[in-house]
Amino acid sequence: MPPWRWRLAFSAALLNDVEAAVHQSECHHRGELRFAVENALAPAWVWRGLSAQQRATEVFANLRVWDTEENSGVLIYLLLADREVHIVADRGIAKRVPQSEWDSLAQVMQEAFRGGDFRKGSLEGIERISKILITHFPSGERNPDELSNKPVIVRR
């Protein structure tokens, strides 16, 4: 997949909308969302057996999504080549929300992405994650914005 391929799915306007949706979401809960898109896994990684789930965990660490006061970071990771979505939640959230809930939400996003509707998949996914986080990490008096809201295009 060419390195510019992500631009066909995620225009500048959509990236701005994702950033705004993340910001709006975080006003209502104490979680911290990051949204990352990667074109494809490097062939050497695939040959070594690296899965998209394992790569999502690496990106979670590389973006320091774990680096929040309440361990309340959540990464939405999209492997564009396969339209595969993984949601990785930090330990503070994982104690309250089972991975199966994130996996079913990722499936909803994947269906939209496989249909080519990146706007719907992204914004609906953020909205659904927000509802989960409002339930388990409602906004309080202190609600710092600890991580960037800007989507990340992962480049090797």
C-alpha positions in Angstrom: 0.0 0.0 0.0 1.5 3.4 -1.0 2.4 5.6 2.0 -0.1 8.3 0.8 -3.1 5.9 0.7 -4.5 7.1 4.0 -5.3 10.5 2.5 -8.0 8.9 0.3 -9.8 7.6 3.3 -9.0 10.5 5.8 -9.2 13.9 4.3 -8.0 16.9 6.2 -11.6 17.8 6.9 -12.3 14.3 8.4 -9.1 14.4 10.5 -10.3 17.8 11.9 -13.7 16.4 12.6 -12.2 13.4 14.4 -10.1 15.8 16.5 -13.1 17.9 17.4 -15.1 14.7 18.2 -12.4 13.5 20.6 -12.2 16.9 22.2 -16.0 17.1 22.6 -16.1 13.5 24.0 -13.4 14.2 26.6 -15.5 17.1 28.0 -18.0 14.5 29.3 -15.7 11.9 30.9 -12.2 11.6 32.4 -11.0 9.2 29.7 -8.4 10.2 27.2 -8.9 9.1 23.6 -6.3 8.7 20.8 -7.1 7.8 17.2 -4.4 6.3 15.1 -4.4 5.2 11.4 -1.6 3.0 9.9 -1.6 2.2 6.2 -0.2 -1.3 6.5 2.1 -3.5 8.5 5.7 -3.7 7.2 6.2 -7.0 5.3 9.0 -8.0 7.7 6.6 -7.7 10.6 4.0 -9.8 8.8 6.6 -12.5 8.1 7.5 -12.5 11.8 3.9 -13.0 12.6 3.1 -9.6 14.1 -0.7 -9.2 14.2 -2.7 -6.0 14.0 -3.7 -6.5 17.6 0.0 -6.7 18.7 0.8 -3.6 16.6 -2.1 -1.7 18.2 -0.5 -2.5 21.6 2.9 -1.2 20.3 1.3 2.0 19.0 -0.6 2.4 22.4 2.8 2.3 24.1 4.6 4.5 21.5 1.9 7.2 21.8 2.1 6.9 25.6 -1.6 6.5 25.8 -0.9 4.8 29.2 0.6 8.0 30.5 -2.5 9.5 32.3 -3.1 10.1 35.9 -6.1 7.7 36.2 -4.8 5.1 33.6 -7.8 6.1 31.6 -6.4 6.2 28.0 -8.0 4.5 25.1 -6.5 4.0 21.7 -8.6 3.5 18.5 -6.2 1.8 16.1 -7.1 1.3 12.4 -5.0 -0.8 10.1 -6.2 0.7 6.9 -4.9 -2.1 4.5 -7.2 -4.6 6.2 -9.9 -2.2 7.6 -9.1 -3.8 10.9 -9.9 -1.9 14.1 -8.5 -2.5 17.6 -9.4 -0.7 20.7 -6.8 -0.8 23.5 -7.8 0.5 26.9 -5.4 1.3 29.7 -5.6 -0.7 33.0 -7.8 1.8 34.8 -10.5 1.3 32.2 -9.9 -2.4 31.6 -10.8 -3.0 35.3 -14.3 -1.7 34.6 -14.9 -2.4 30.9 -14.4 -5.9 29.5 -12.4 -6.3 26.3 -15.3 -8.0 24.7 -17.2 -4.7 24.9 -14.4 -2.9 23.0 -14.2 -5.7 20.5 -17.9 -5.5 19.6 -17.5 -1.8 19.2 -14.5 -2.3 17.0 -16.6 -4.6 14.8 -19.2 -1.8 14.3 -16.4 0.5 13.2 -14.9 -2.1 10.9 -18.2 -2.7 9.1 -18.4 1.0 8.3 -14.7 1.2 7.2 -15.1 -1.9 5.0 -18.0 -0.2 3.3 -15.8 2.8 2.7 -17.6 5.1 5.2 -14.7 6.3 7.2 -16.6 9.4 8.5 -19.4 7.3 9.9 -17.1 4.6 11.4 -14.8 7.1 13.0 -17.4 9.5 14.5 -19.8 6.8 15.5 -17.0 4.9 17.2 -15.9 7.9 19.2 -19.5 8.6 20.2 -20.0 5.0 21.4 -16.7 5.0 23.3 -17.7 8.3 24.9 -21.0 6.7 26.2 -19.0 3.9 27.8 -16.5 6.2 29.4 -19.3 8.5 30.7 -20.7 5.5 32.5 -17.4 4.4 34.0 -15.4 7.6 34.2 -17.8 10.5 34.4 -16.4 14.0 34.3 -15.7 15.5 37.7 -14.5 18.9 39.0 -11.0 18.0 37.7 -10.8 16.8 34.2 -7.5 17.7 32.6 -6.9 17.1 28.9 -3.7 15.0 29.2 -3.2 13.7 25.7 -3.4 15.3 22.3 -6.8 15.0 20.6 -5.2 15.1 17.1 -5.5 11.9 15.1 -2.1 10.2 14.4 -1.1 8.9 11.0 1.5 6.2 12.0 4.5 6.3 9.8 7.4 3.9 9.9 
